[in-house]
Each structure stands twice: as C-alpha cells, then as structure tokens.
C-alpha cells in the first residue's frame, strides 16, 4: 500500500505501464511491444501467503528506499529503456527485484518462464 500510494502521488502509474512505455518509445520513433505475458495472480496469492519475515522486511526496505529516492530514478530508467539504453534502464534502484527474489513463489514462477511469449 505504501508503494502504491507513493507511486500514485508522483504519477508513476504502475497499473498502466504499457501506455507510458509506448508514449516514451513513440517520442523516440520506436514501437513498443510486450516481451512476455505472465499469469500473476496465483503467484501473488502464494507469495503473500508464504513469504518469510525476512522477505517482508526486505520488501518494506525496498519500498521505503523507493520513496526516499523520489520519482526521478524511475523516470530516468523509463527514458533510458525508451532509447534502447539497457544499462541506463537497469542502473537505478532494483529494490523490487530484491523483494521478488526473496519470495519463493516468484522464484518458482520465474524459473518456469512466462505463460505466453509475444511474437516479434
């Protein structure tokens, strides 16, 4: 809830990243397309039910770090991704990934791969 409230307050819309990515890509003459599609709800439900205290603390720390960093880090990563600059896109804080890696349900799902892959 903290992360969602914060992102909404600084207009980092997590519910519609496709629109933001498409807009940023379009500014650079690129066409955005999904790399993969995941069926997330079963994973999320399992992660909430089975996460450890340690995982919860890492996730909370990540959210607090994101709030302290401010919105510019995420915006800079989005701009880099739209330019095709992968290093720049992943150079910012990776707290969300640290959190997910601590959740056994996510690791299991990630190992299986996406439910469907988009075609190039």
Rosetta blueprint (number, residue, H / E / L):
1 X L
2 X H
3 X H
4 X H
5 X H
6 X H
7 X H
8 X H
9 X H
10 X L
11 X L
12 X L
13 X L
14 X L
15 X L
16 X L
17 X H
18 X H
19 X H
20 X H
21 X H
22 X H
23 X H
24 X H
25 X H
26 X H
27 X H
28 X L
29 X L
30 X L
31 X L
32 X L
33 X L
34 X L
35 X L
36 X E
37 X E
38 X L
39 X L
40 X L
41 X H
42 X H
43 X H
44 X H
45 X H
46 X H
47 X H
48 X H
49 X H
50 X H
51 X L
52 X L
53 X H
54 X H
55 X H
56 X H
57 X H
58 X H
59 X H
60 X H
61 X H
62 X H
63 X H
64 X H
65 X H
66 X H
67 X H
68 X H
69 X H
70 X L
71 X L
72 X H
73 X H
74 X H
75 X H
76 X H
77 X H
78 X H
79 X H
80 X H
81 X H
82 X H
83 X H
84 X L
85 X L
86 X H
87 X H
88 X H
89 X H
90 X H
91 X L
92 X L
93 X L
94 X L
95 X H
96 X H
97 X H
98 X H
99 X H
100 X H
101 X H
102 X H
103 X L
104 X H
105 X H
106 X H
107 X H
108 X H
109 X H
110 X H
111 X H
112 X H
113 X L
114 X L
115 X L
116 X E
117 X E
118 X L
119 X L
120 X L
